[in-house]
């Protein structure tokens, strides 16, 4: 449905590939070209996007008020009708044993209304609204792809049904600093890395220019999308690499990491155990704000509400990040390579309990990319 956030697709593939080969899986998604290699007995069914109009939507219906029980449910959209009807038809024809819902509270409620038990991916953010609460309260289980120490206090209601899976869908093996720097052909100068996520507009270039000028003895490298500013004065020690396929190499090579709080980035930086500053980007329901706060409270990173706006503020923040750096704490939160197999075992056990163990078992995985 969403078209961004490949971490969601990687997480989906990790879970699906860890399930037994004899378990058929149906994946519903708005894109079928973003998944890693999937095992056999898996079908990816492409659906119309819930966020991109077809061009025939009536303006009058679009002005109807949105109830608190929904987040993205515009009225009059043929694409949404087609997407929802495809899933409902599958429910009726195949009676899936379990549906794993990534992001969409509406799809979670659809599954419950159609008498299909669902597991909801648990995300950070202010999700106290009726829509999210209904999706969580109505779930058979909640899957949290991070360490339990990063949980929000308001999740205690669902403790008995939550499975924490730090490192799920992320390659938690990282190269050594020496090997990474050699591969990237970096000099012996210290390097600060800025990691910009894919779900927004990136980090302001002007703020990074101030940072790089404040530390001329350090190389500053950005990967991902950077928000260009006409007024930015950029020193020669600031280099934009854009989108790269080897982000773990850059993270492993860095002496300091500054990033937003996307799930994949967080898992990789925790594994690399680097001095770390997290600055949340805008996301729905303040997802990154809450995630950054959780990382700060857990002692894994220095949480800043926004990029420093001056040289002295940058120096203060970076000094604090180095002083409070706790690599052992970071590695403890990073997760392990068996996160997918442990999650698969949890799902199988849950399904056995829900269905009194049937011979024919069908899983369904619905993925949103946000």
VOVEX-591972 format. One record per residue (C-alpha): x, y negated, z; residue in one letter; residue number from 0. Coordinates in pm, 1 decimal, always signed. Each point is the difference from the previous one (the first is absolute). Example, Ala and Ser with C-alpha at 12.3 -4.5 7.8 and 13.67 -1.06 7.14 Angstrom:
+----------+----------+----------+------+-------+
:        u :        v :        w : zavo : gumar :
+----------+----------+----------+------+-------+
:  +1230.0 :   +450.0 :   +780.0 :    A :     0 :
:   +137.0 :   -344.0 :    -66.0 :    S :     1 :
+----------+----------+----------+------+-------+
***
This chain:
+----------+----------+----------+------+-------+
:        u :        v :        w : zavo : gumar :
+----------+----------+----------+------+-------+
:     +0.0 :     +0.0 :     +0.0 :    X :     0 :
:   +269.9 :   -250.9 :    +94.6 :    X :     1 :
:   +293.4 :     -2.4 :   -239.7 :    X :     2 :
:   +280.0 :   -102.1 :   +235.8 :    X :     3 :
:   +186.7 :   +167.2 :   +281.2 :    X :     4 :
:   +180.4 :   +309.3 :   -123.7 :    X :     5 :
:    +68.8 :    +95.5 :   +357.6 :    X :     6 :
:   -361.8 :   +113.3 :    +21.6 :    X :     7 :
:    +49.0 :   +230.6 :   -298.6 :    X :     8 :
:   +323.9 :   +137.0 :   +144.9 :    X :     9 :
:   -174.6 :    +68.9 :   +330.3 :    X :    10 :
:   -283.3 :   +175.3 :   -182.6 :    X :    11 :
:   +242.8 :   +218.0 :   -195.3 :    X :    12 :
:   +189.3 :    +94.9 :   +314.8 :    X :    13 :
:   -316.8 :   +124.7 :   +169.6 :    X :    14 :
:   -135.3 :   +176.2 :   -307.7 :    X :    15 :
:   +328.1 :   +175.2 :    -78.6 :    X :    16 :
:    +29.0 :   +124.9 :   +359.1 :    X :    17 :
:   -338.3 :   +173.1 :    -13.2 :    X :    18 :
:     -8.6 :   +367.6 :   -105.2 :    X :    19 :
:     +6.9 :    +60.9 :   -373.3 :    X :    20 :
:   -330.6 :   +185.8 :    +12.5 :    X :    21 :
:   -177.9 :   -309.2 :   +129.2 :    X :    22 :
:   -150.7 :   -193.4 :   -293.6 :    X :    23 :
:    +21.4 :   -377.5 :    +35.7 :    X :    24 :
:   -183.5 :   -276.7 :   -184.4 :    X :    25 :
:   +154.2 :   -348.7 :    +10.2 :    X :    26 :
:   -219.4 :   -297.5 :    -84.8 :    X :    27 :
:   +194.0 :   -311.1 :    -98.6 :    X :    28 :
:    -20.4 :   -299.7 :   -230.5 :    X :    29 :
:   +337.4 :    +92.5 :   -149.1 :    X :    30 :
:   +128.9 :   +341.5 :    -92.3 :    X :    31 :
:   +353.2 :   -103.8 :    -96.7 :    X :    32 :
:   +146.9 :   -101.4 :   +335.6 :    X :    33 :
:    +35.7 :   +332.6 :   +177.7 :    X :    34 :
:   +320.2 :   +195.3 :    +56.3 :    X :    35 :
:     +5.7 :   +359.9 :   -116.5 :    X :    36 :
:   -304.8 :   +183.0 :   +131.0 :    X :    37 :
:    -22.3 :   +373.8 :    +56.8 :    X :    38 :
:   -227.7 :   +223.6 :   -204.1 :    X :    39 :
:   -369.5 :    +30.4 :    +82.4 :    X :    40 :
:    -32.8 :   -379.9 :    +31.8 :    X :    41 :
:   -226.2 :   -211.8 :   -219.9 :    X :    42 :
:    +32.3 :   -379.1 :    -22.4 :    X :    43 :
:   -330.5 :   -155.6 :   -103.6 :    X :    44 :
:    +20.8 :   -359.0 :   -115.6 :    X :    45 :
:   -279.9 :   -230.4 :   +112.8 :    X :    46 :
:    -90.3 :   -357.0 :    -95.0 :    X :    47 :
:   +164.0 :   -259.3 :   +221.8 :    X :    48 :
:   -211.7 :   -134.0 :   +283.7 :    X :    49 :
:   +173.4 :   -336.8 :    -37.6 :    X :    50 :
:     +5.3 :    -66.3 :   -372.3 :    X :    51 :
:   -326.9 :   -101.8 :   -168.3 :    X :    52 :
:   -116.1 :   +153.0 :   -326.7 :    X :    53 :
:   -131.5 :   -331.1 :   -130.5 :    X :    54 :
:   -370.7 :    +74.1 :    +30.2 :    X :    55 :
:    -48.8 :    -98.8 :   +363.4 :    X :    56 :
:   -295.3 :   -234.4 :    +70.9 :    X :    57 :
:    +87.9 :   -323.4 :   +179.8 :    X :    58 :
:   -321.7 :     -3.8 :   +200.0 :    X :    59 :
:    +70.2 :   +333.0 :   +165.6 :    X :    60 :
:   +355.5 :   -111.4 :    +75.9 :    X :    61 :
:   -138.2 :   -271.8 :   +226.3 :    X :    62 :
:   -175.2 :   +240.3 :   +232.9 :    X :    63 :
:   +149.3 :    -20.5 :   +350.8 :    X :    64 :
:   +244.9 :   +270.8 :   +102.8 :    X :    65 :
:   -107.8 :   +188.9 :   +312.2 :    X :    66 :
:   +250.4 :    +64.6 :   +277.9 :    X :    67 :
:    -22.9 :   +372.3 :    -69.6 :    X :    68 :
:   +180.4 :    -33.6 :   -334.8 :    X :    69 :
:   +321.3 :   -161.9 :   -120.7 :    X :    70 :
:     -1.5 :    +21.5 :   -376.7 :    X :    71 :
:   -346.4 :    +85.4 :   -126.1 :    X :    72 :
:    -99.1 :   -251.9 :   -266.5 :    X :    73 :
:   -344.0 :    +58.5 :   -146.3 :    X :    74 :
:    -76.0 :    +69.3 :   -364.8 :    X :    75 :
:   +335.8 :   +155.1 :    -90.6 :    X :    76 :
:    -31.8 :   +291.8 :   -240.4 :    X :    77 :
:   +357.1 :   +111.0 :    +74.0 :    X :    78 :
:    -76.4 :    +45.1 :   +369.1 :    X :    79 :
:   -313.6 :   +197.4 :    -82.7 :    X :    80 :
:   +200.4 :   +227.8 :   -226.2 :    X :    81 :
:   +274.6 :    +52.0 :   +259.9 :    X :    82 :
:   -238.3 :    +77.8 :   +281.4 :    X :    83 :
:   -218.7 :   +226.4 :   -213.5 :    X :    84 :
:   +305.6 :   +199.3 :   -108.6 :    X :    85 :
:    +88.7 :    +71.1 :   +360.3 :    X :    86 :
:   -357.5 :    +80.5 :   +100.1 :    X :    87 :
:    -33.6 :   +238.6 :   -295.2 :    X :    88 :
:   +314.4 :   +176.5 :   +112.5 :    X :    89 :
:   -132.9 :    +23.8 :   +354.9 :    X :    90 :
:   -318.3 :   +165.7 :   -123.6 :    X :    91 :
:   +172.8 :   +236.4 :   -240.3 :    X :    92 :
:   +300.1 :   +109.9 :   +206.6 :    X :    93 :
:    -91.6 :    -63.8 :   +367.6 :    X :    94 :
:   +354.9 :   -105.6 :    +92.3 :    X :    95 :
:   +126.9 :   +114.6 :   +335.0 :    X :    96 :
:   +164.1 :   -327.9 :    +90.2 :    X :    97 :
:    +55.1 :   -343.0 :   -152.0 :    X :    98 :
:   +302.5 :   -212.7 :    +88.2 :    X :    99 :
:    -84.5 :   -366.7 :    -51.7 :    X :   100 :
:   +280.2 :   -249.8 :    -44.2 :    X :   101 :
:   -109.3 :   -361.5 :    +65.8 :    X :   102 :
:   -365.1 :    -16.0 :   -108.8 :    X :   103 :
:   -248.7 :    -15.7 :   +287.7 :    X :   104 :
:   -281.0 :    +13.6 :   -255.2 :    X :   105 :
:   +121.7 :   +328.8 :   -147.3 :    X :   106 :
:    +40.6 :   +142.6 :   +349.5 :    X :   107 :
:   -360.7 :    -88.0 :    +78.6 :    X :   108 :
:   -109.6 :   +141.3 :   -336.8 :    X :   109 :
:   +158.9 :   +334.1 :    +88.3 :    X :   110 :
:   -170.1 :     +5.1 :   +340.0 :    X :   111 :
:   -339.5 :    -85.8 :   -152.0 :    X :   112 :
:    +47.7 :   +281.9 :   -250.4 :    X :   113 :
:    +70.7 :   +245.0 :   +284.7 :    X :   114 :
:   +370.8 :    +34.8 :    -89.3 :    X :   115 :
:   +238.8 :    -24.9 :   +298.3 :    X :   116 :
:   +278.0 :   -250.9 :    -50.2 :    X :   117 :
:   +339.6 :    -83.9 :   +141.1 :    X :   118 :
:    +67.8 :   -373.1 :     -4.2 :    X :   119 :
:   +347.8 :   -144.5 :    -38.3 :    X :   120 :
:    +55.9 :   -226.8 :   +299.9 :    X :   121 :
:   +151.4 :   -337.8 :    -83.4 :    X :   122 :
:   +119.7 :   -289.8 :   +208.0 :    X :   123 :
:   -201.7 :   -319.3 :     +4.8 :    X :   124 :
:   -303.7 :   -155.2 :   +157.1 :    X :   125 :
:   -251.8 :   +264.4 :   -102.6 :    X :   126 :
:   -256.1 :    -65.9 :   +268.3 :    X :   127 :
:   -267.9 :    -71.0 :   -261.1 :    X :   128 :
:   -301.2 :   +234.6 :    -27.6 :    X :   129 :
:   +119.1 :   +141.3 :   -334.1 :    X :   130 :
:   +333.0 :   +126.3 :   +129.1 :    X :   131 :
:   -147.1 :   +109.7 :   +330.6 :    X :   132 :
:   -260.5 :   +209.5 :   -178.9 :    X :   133 :
:   +267.0 :   +161.2 :   -219.3 :    X :   134 :
:   +213.6 :    +83.5 :   +303.6 :    X :   135 :
:   -283.9 :   +103.3 :   +230.9 :    X :   136 :
:   -150.4 :   +220.9 :   -268.5 :    X :   137 :
:   +325.6 :   +174.7 :    -85.2 :    X :   138 :
:    +96.1 :   +356.0 :    +81.4 :    X :   139 :
:   +354.5 :   -119.9 :    +56.8 :    X :   140 :
:   +233.0 :   -295.1 :    -45.6 :    X :   141 :
:   +338.2 :    +22.6 :   -167.6 :    X :   142 :
:   +257.4 :   -261.5 :   +106.1 :    X :   143 :
:   +313.7 :     +3.8 :   -220.6 :    X :   144 :
:   +226.7 :   -146.3 :   +270.0 :    X :   145 :
:   +123.8 :    +67.6 :   +353.2 :    X :   146 :
:   -245.3 :     +2.0 :   +291.4 :    X :   147 :
:   +203.9 :   -275.2 :   +168.5 :    X :   148 :
:   -112.2 :   -233.6 :   -279.6 :    X :   149 :
:   -367.7 :    +52.4 :    +77.3 :    X :   150 :
:   -223.8 :   -295.7 :    +77.3 :    X :   151 :
:   -160.9 :    -17.6 :   +343.1 :    X :   152 :
:   -350.3 :     -9.7 :   -146.2 :    X :   153 :
:    +40.8 :   +349.0 :   -148.8 :    X :   154 :
:    -23.3 :   +183.6 :   +332.1 :    X :   155 :
:   -361.8 :    +95.6 :    -76.8 :    X :   156 :
:   +119.7 :   +240.7 :   -267.8 :    X :   157 :
:   +306.7 :   +147.5 :   +173.9 :    X :   158 :
:   -142.7 :   +351.5 :     +4.6 :    X :   159 :
:    -54.1 :     +7.3 :   -376.2 :    X :   160 :
:   +314.0 :   -181.9 :   -120.1 :    X :   161 :
:   +300.9 :   +170.1 :   -156.7 :    X :   162 :
:   +313.9 :   -215.1 :    -11.8 :    X :   163 :
:   +234.4 :    +84.6 :   -286.7 :    X :   164 :
:   +303.5 :   -232.7 :     -7.2 :    X :   165 :
:   +188.2 :    +22.2 :   -325.9 :    X :   166 :
:   -290.3 :   +153.3 :   -192.5 :    X :   167 :
:    +51.9 :    -38.9 :   -373.7 :    X :   168 :
:   +333.9 :   -173.9 :    +40.7 :    X :   169 :
:   +342.6 :   +137.9 :    -79.6 :    X :   170 :
:   +151.2 :    -40.4 :   +344.8 :    X :   171 :
:   +347.5 :   +109.1 :   -110.4 :    X :   172 :
:   +223.5 :   -300.6 :    -61.6 :    X :   173 :
:   +347.5 :    -27.3 :   -150.5 :    X :   174 :
:   +286.7 :   -110.4 :   +218.6 :    X :   175 :
:    +84.9 :   -369.1 :     +4.1 :    X :   176 :
:   +333.0 :    +67.6 :   -169.4 :    X :   177 :
:   -151.4 :   +210.3 :   -279.0 :    X :   178 :
:   -279.6 :   -250.2 :    -59.7 :    X :   179 :
:   +234.5 :   -297.9 :    -21.7 :    X :   180 :
:   +223.6 :   +188.7 :   -239.7 :    X :   181 :
:   -294.3 :    +97.2 :   -219.1 :    X :   182 :
:   -125.2 :   -359.5 :    -12.1 :    X :   183 :
:   +354.0 :   -129.5 :    -63.7 :    X :   184 :
:    -19.6 :   -247.3 :   +284.2 :    X :   185 :
:   +293.3 :   -199.9 :   +128.9 :    X :   186 :
:   +131.1 :    +25.4 :   +355.4 :    X :   187 :
:   -198.8 :   -307.6 :   +100.9 :    X :   188 :
:   -290.7 :    +57.8 :   +238.6 :    X :   189 :
:   -338.2 :    +27.6 :   -170.8 :    X :   190 :
:   -347.3 :   -102.7 :   +105.6 :    X :   191 :
:   -284.7 :   +171.3 :   -184.5 :    X :   192 :
:   -346.6 :   -146.5 :    -45.9 :    X :   193 :
:   -263.1 :   +260.3 :    -92.5 :    X :   194 :
:   -319.0 :   -138.8 :   -151.5 :    X :   195 :
:   -307.0 :   +219.7 :    -20.9 :    X :   196 :
:   -217.0 :    +78.3 :   -299.8 :    X :   197 :
:   -342.3 :    -85.2 :   +136.5 :    X :   198 :
:    +32.9 :   -379.2 :     +3.3 :    X :   199 :
:   +186.8 :   -292.0 :   -152.5 :    X :   200 :
:   +334.8 :    +53.7 :   +166.3 :    X :   201 :
:   +211.2 :   -209.7 :   +235.5 :    X :   202 :
:    +65.5 :   -368.7 :    -60.2 :    X :   203 :
:   +322.5 :    -62.7 :   -189.3 :    X :   204 :
:    +54.6 :   -334.9 :   +172.6 :    X :   205 :
:    +21.2 :   +160.4 :   +344.9 :    X :   206 :
:   +257.5 :   +246.4 :   -128.2 :    X :   207 :
:   +203.7 :   -282.1 :   -149.8 :    X :   208 :
:    +20.3 :   -162.7 :   +341.9 :    X :   209 :
:   +108.7 :   +330.3 :   +154.0 :    X :   210 :
:   +271.0 :    +67.3 :   -258.8 :    X :   211 :
:   +140.2 :   -350.8 :    +33.0 :    X :   212 :
:    +11.7 :    +47.4 :   +375.7 :    X :   213 :
:   +217.6 :   +310.3 :    -38.6 :    X :   214 :
:   +238.1 :    -66.6 :   -292.0 :    X :   215 :
:   +226.7 :   +282.3 :   +118.3 :    X :   216 :
:   -281.4 :   +251.8 :    -61.4 :    X :   217 :
:   -150.2 :   +125.4 :   -324.7 :    X :   218 :
:   -381.3 :    -20.5 :    -13.7 :    X :   219 :
:   -180.6 :   +243.3 :   -230.6 :    X :   220 :
:   -373.5 :    +22.9 :    -60.9 :    X :   221 :
:   -186.8 :   +296.0 :   -143.0 :    X :   222 :
:   -365.0 :    -11.4 :    -97.9 :    X :   223 :
:   -214.9 :   -298.4 :    -85.8 :    X :   224 :
:   +123.2 :   -345.0 :   +106.0 :    X :   225 :
:   -229.0 :   -302.0 :     -0.4 :    X :   226 :
:   +175.0 :   -264.4 :   -209.6 :    X :   227 :
:    +12.4 :   -355.3 :   +134.6 :    X :   228 :
:    +85.1 :   -294.1 :   -224.2 :    X :   229 :
:   +159.5 :   -181.9 :   +292.2 :    X :   230 :
:   +226.9 :   +288.9 :   +105.2 :    X :   231 :
:   +372.3 :    -78.8 :    -12.4 :    X :   232 :
:   +166.2 :   +335.8 :    -43.1 :    X :   233 :
:   +363.7 :    +64.2 :    +91.2 :    X :   234 :
:   +213.3 :   +247.3 :   -196.4 :    X :   235 :
:     -0.9 :   +256.2 :   +283.3 :    X :   236 :
:   -374.6 :    +61.9 :    -52.7 :    X :   237 :
:    -82.5 :   +259.8 :   -266.3 :    X :   238 :
:   -342.9 :   +125.5 :   -110.4 :    X :   239 :
:     +8.7 :   +361.5 :   -119.8 :    X :   240 :
:   -374.6 :    +27.8 :    -62.3 :    X :   241 :
:   -170.9 :   +339.6 :     +4.2 :    X :   242 :
:   +243.3 :   +286.5 :    +51.1 :    X :   243 :
:    -40.0 :   +376.5 :     +6.7 :    X :   244 :
:   +262.9 :    +53.2 :   +268.6 :    X :   245 :
:   -115.8 :   -210.9 :   +293.4 :    X :   246 :
:   +147.8 :   +248.9 :   +253.1 :    X :   247 :
:   +348.2 :    -74.9 :   -136.4 :    X :   248 :
:    -46.0 :   -370.3 :    +64.0 :    X :   249 :
:   -140.7 :    +57.1 :   +348.9 :    X :   250 :
:   +283.9 :   +235.8 :    +90.4 :    X :   251 :
:   +258.7 :   -246.6 :   -129.2 :    X :   252 :
:   -137.3 :   -300.2 :   +189.9 :    X :   253 :
:   +138.0 :   -153.6 :   +317.1 :    X :   254 :
:   -333.0 :   -171.2 :    +64.5 :    X :   255 :
:   -348.7 :    +66.7 :   -140.1 :    X :   256 :
:   -280.1 :   -254.4 :    -25.5 :    X :   257 :
:   -329.0 :   +137.3 :   -124.5 :    X :   258 :
:   -374.5 :     +9.2 :    +12.1 :    X :   259 :
:   -157.7 :   +306.6 :   +158.5 :    X :   260 :
:   -111.5 :   +236.0 :   -273.0 :    X :   261 :
:     -9.8 :   +362.4 :   +112.0 :    X :   262 :
:   +279.2 :   +128.1 :   -225.9 :    X :   263 :
:   +231.9 :   -289.1 :    +77.2 :    X :   264 :
:    -54.1 :    +42.0 :   +373.3 :    X :   265 :
:    +76.8 :   +371.8 :     -6.4 :    X :   266 :
:   +318.2 :    -54.8 :   -201.3 :    X :   267 :
:   +133.9 :   -282.7 :   +216.1 :    X :   268 :
:    -75.7 :   +193.6 :   +319.3 :    X :   269 :
:   +191.6 :   +296.6 :   -141.5 :    X :   270 :
:   +294.6 :   -216.3 :   -101.3 :    X :   271 :
:     -7.8 :   -165.1 :   +346.1 :    X :   272 :
:   +102.9 :   -348.1 :   -110.1 :    X :   273 :
:    -33.2 :   -335.5 :   +176.4 :    X :   274 :
:   -343.9 :    -99.5 :   -120.3 :    X :   275 :
:   -223.3 :   -305.2 :    -23.2 :    X :   276 :
:   -362.6 :    +61.1 :    -97.7 :    X :   277 :
:   -216.4 :   -278.7 :   -140.2 :    X :   278 :
:   -355.8 :   +102.9 :    -91.0 :    X :   279 :
:   -142.3 :    -80.1 :   -340.5 :    X :   280 :
:   -368.0 :    -76.4 :    -47.0 :    X :   281 :
:   -215.3 :   +310.5 :    -15.4 :    X :   282 :
:   -365.9 :    +72.2 :    +57.5 :    X :   283 :
:    -97.2 :    +29.1 :   +366.5 :    X :   284 :
:   +343.6 :   -131.9 :   +107.1 :    X :   285 :
:   +146.6 :   +344.0 :    -54.3 :    X :   286 :
:   +360.9 :   -114.4 :    -16.9 :    X :   287 :
:    -42.3 :   -244.3 :   +288.0 :    X :   288 :
:   -102.1 :   +284.4 :   +229.4 :    X :   289 :
:   +264.4 :   +236.0 :   -136.6 :    X :   290 :
:   +275.7 :   -256.4 :    +52.9 :    X :   291 :
:   -122.7 :    -60.7 :   +353.2 :    X :   292 :
:     +4.8 :   +372.9 :    +71.0 :    X :   293 :
:   +358.7 :    +30.1 :   -125.8 :    X :   294 :
:   +103.7 :   -291.9 :   +217.7 :    X :   295 :
:   -166.4 :   +141.2 :   +312.7 :    X :   296 :
:   +159.4 :   +339.1 :    -63.1 :    X :   297 :
:   +348.7 :   -152.5 :     -9.0 :    X :   298 :
:    +59.1 :    +95.9 :   -361.9 :    X :   299 :
:    +25.7 :   -345.1 :   -159.6 :    X :   300 :
:    -10.8 :   -371.7 :    +63.8 :    X :   301 :
:   -348.6 :   -115.9 :    -92.5 :    X :   302 :
:    -32.1 :   -351.6 :   -139.8 :    X :   303 :
:   -338.8 :   -145.7 :    -98.6 :    X :   304 :
:   +153.4 :   -167.5 :   -305.1 :    X :   305 :
:   +332.3 :    -63.2 :   -167.9 :    X :   306 :
:   +223.6 :   -245.6 :   +188.3 :    X :   307 :
:    -20.3 :   -348.2 :   -146.6 :    X :   308 :
:   +346.2 :   -131.9 :    +86.1 :    X :   309 :
:   +361.3 :   +107.7 :    +30.7 :    X :   310 :
:     +0.2 :    -14.1 :   +378.5 :    X :   311 :
:   -317.1 :   +208.0 :    +13.7 :    X :   312 :
:   +156.3 :   +260.1 :   -229.2 :    X :   313 :
:   +313.9 :    +19.7 :   +213.3 :    X :   314 :
:   -205.3 :    +41.2 :   +316.5 :    X :   315 :
:   -211.1 :   +277.7 :   -152.8 :    X :   316 :
:   +292.9 :   +191.0 :   -144.8 :    X :   317 :
:   +198.4 :    -22.7 :   +323.1 :    X :   318 :
:   -301.5 :   +136.5 :   +187.3 :    X :   319 :
:    -47.1 :   +283.0 :   -251.1 :    X :   320 :
:   +361.1 :   +109.7 :    +47.3 :    X :   321 :
:    -12.7 :    -28.9 :   +378.3 :    X :   322 :
:   -313.1 :   +210.1 :    +43.1 :    X :   323 :
:    +87.1 :   +258.0 :   -264.0 :    X :   324 :
:    -63.3 :   +351.5 :   +133.9 :    X :   325 :
:    +85.4 :   +259.7 :   -266.7 :    X :   326 :
:    -92.4 :   +295.2 :   +221.8 :    X :   327 :
:   -344.9 :   -144.7 :    +58.0 :    X :   328 :
:    -47.0 :    -57.0 :   -372.8 :    X :   329 :
:    +97.5 :   +355.2 :    -91.7 :    X :   330 :
:   -237.2 :   +136.9 :   +263.7 :    X :   331 :
:   -289.3 :   -177.7 :   -172.2 :    X :   332 :
:   +100.2 :    +93.5 :   -353.6 :    X :   333 :
:   -150.8 :   +345.8 :    -20.1 :    X :   334 :
:   +132.9 :   +319.0 :   -149.1 :    X :   335 :
:     +5.1 :   +198.8 :   -320.4 :    X :   336 :
:   -267.7 :   +241.1 :   +127.8 :    X :   337 :
:   -269.5 :   -270.6 :    +29.0 :    X :   338 :
:   -186.1 :   +134.0 :   -305.1 :    X :   339 :
:     +0.4 :   +363.4 :   +114.0 :    X :   340 :
:   -116.0 :    -97.7 :   +349.3 :    X :   341 :
:   -277.9 :   -209.1 :   -152.7 :    X :   342 :
:   -105.2 :   +286.8 :   -226.1 :    X :   343 :
:    -16.0 :   +233.5 :   +301.8 :    X :   344 :
:   -216.2 :   -253.4 :   +185.0 :    X :   345 :
:   -236.0 :    -32.4 :   -295.5 :    X :   346 :
:    -30.9 :   +375.9 :    -40.2 :    X :   347 :
:    -72.5 :    +44.8 :   +369.2 :    X :   348 :
:   -259.2 :   -277.8 :    -14.1 :    X :   349 :
:   -166.8 :   +156.8 :   -303.2 :    X :   350 :
:     -7.9 :   +340.8 :   +169.2 :    X :   351 :
:   -179.5 :   -151.0 :   +297.7 :    X :   352 :
:   -247.1 :   -197.5 :   -209.3 :    X :   353 :
:   -100.6 :   +285.1 :   -230.5 :    X :   354 :
:    +45.9 :   +303.7 :   +220.9 :    X :   355 :
:   +266.2 :   +111.6 :   -246.5 :    X :   356 :
:   -147.4 :    +73.8 :   -341.2 :    X :   357 :
:   +170.5 :   +200.8 :   -273.1 :    X :   358 :
:    -38.6 :   -269.0 :   -259.2 :    X :   359 :
:   +155.4 :   -331.8 :   +101.0 :    X :   360 :
:    +11.3 :   -314.2 :   -206.2 :    X :   361 :
:   +174.0 :   -318.3 :    +98.1 :    X :   362 :
:    -59.4 :   -339.5 :   -149.5 :    X :   363 :
:   +233.2 :   -298.8 :    +24.0 :    X :   364 :
:   -114.2 :   -352.5 :    -77.8 :    X :   365 :
:   +278.5 :   -256.0 :    -33.8 :    X :   366 :
:    -13.3 :   -377.6 :     +9.0 :    X :   367 :
:   +307.5 :   -206.8 :    -68.8 :    X :   368 :
:     +7.3 :   -321.0 :   +198.4 :    X :   369 :
+----------+----------+----------+------+-------+
***
